[in-house]
Amino acid sequence: MAKPRYTMEQHKALGRELYEMRERLTHLIVDLSAAYPMTCRGYKNLCKAEHWLDMARSALDDELFREHGEQPTLELLRVYYPGGEHPQ
């Protein structure tokens, strides 16, 4: 039995959360970089977390297009990558 996929609304909600997580994580990395050397293990691990969060967003974006490709492209593009605008 196939697992149910996310609805468009579920993708939008997840996209908003991941966008906010990415923004917060980026601010934390910048703050740490002002206080610790780039060789600091905590700094390096936050950078890795940022990378893996980006990888997850990309994979989910791919799923979104496979599952909801009939939607207008611009709407789909802004679900996981709002492009400088805060997600709706």
C-alpha positions as CSV (number, residue, x, y, z in Angstrom):
1,M,0.0,0.0,0.0
2,A,1.4,3.4,-1.0
3,K,1.8,6.0,1.6
4,P,-0.3,9.2,1.3
5,R,1.6,12.1,-0.1
6,Y,1.5,15.7,1.2
7,T,-1.2,18.0,-0.1
8,M,-0.2,21.3,-1.5
9,E,-1.2,23.0,1.8
10,Q,1.0,20.6,3.8
11,H,3.9,21.4,1.4
12,K,3.3,25.1,1.9
13,A,3.3,24.7,5.7
14,L,6.5,22.7,5.7
15,G,8.1,25.1,3.3
16,R,7.4,28.0,5.7
17,E,8.8,26.1,8.6
18,L,12.0,25.1,6.7
19,Y,12.4,28.6,5.4
20,E,12.2,30.0,8.9
21,M,14.6,27.3,10.2
22,R,17.1,28.2,7.5
23,E,16.9,31.9,8.2
24,R,17.5,31.3,12.0
25,L,20.3,28.9,11.4
26,T,22.0,31.3,9.1
27,H,21.8,34.1,11.7
28,L,23.3,31.7,14.3
29,I,26.2,30.8,12.0
30,V,26.9,34.5,11.4
31,D,26.8,35.2,15.2
32,L,29.1,32.3,15.9
33,S,31.6,33.3,13.2
34,A,32.0,36.6,15.0
35,A,32.9,34.9,18.2
36,Y,34.7,31.7,17.3
37,P,37.2,30.6,14.7
38,M,35.9,28.7,11.7
39,T,37.7,25.6,13.0
40,C,35.4,25.5,16.1
41,R,33.5,22.2,16.0
42,G,30.2,23.9,16.9
43,Y,30.5,26.3,14.0
44,K,31.4,23.6,11.6
45,N,28.5,21.4,12.7
46,L,26.0,24.2,12.3
47,C,27.4,24.8,8.8
48,K,26.8,21.1,8.0
49,A,23.3,21.3,9.5
50,E,22.6,24.3,7.1
51,H,23.9,22.2,4.2
52,W,21.7,19.2,5.1
53,L,18.7,21.4,5.6
54,D,19.3,22.8,2.1
55,M,19.5,19.3,0.7
56,A,16.2,18.3,2.4
57,R,14.5,21.4,1.0
58,S,15.8,20.6,-2.5
59,A,14.6,17.0,-2.3
60,L,11.2,18.1,-1.0
61,D,11.0,20.7,-3.8
62,D,11.6,17.8,-6.3
63,E,8.8,15.8,-4.7
64,L,6.5,18.8,-4.8
65,F,7.0,19.2,-8.6
66,R,6.4,15.5,-9.2
67,E,3.2,15.4,-7.1
68,H,1.7,18.8,-8.0
69,G,3.2,19.7,-11.4
70,E,-0.2,20.8,-12.6
71,Q,-0.1,23.9,-10.4
72,P,1.3,27.2,-11.8
73,T,5.1,27.0,-11.9
74,L,5.7,30.2,-10.0
75,E,3.5,29.1,-7.2
76,L,5.4,25.8,-6.9
77,L,8.8,27.6,-7.1
78,R,7.9,29.7,-4.0
79,V,6.9,26.9,-1.7
80,Y,10.4,25.9,-0.6
81,Y,12.3,28.9,-2.0
82,P,10.3,32.1,-1.5
83,G,13.0,34.2,-3.2
84,G,13.6,36.9,-0.6
85,E,9.9,37.3,0.2
86,H,8.5,35.9,3.4
87,P,6.4,32.8,2.6
88,Q,2.6,33.4,2.4
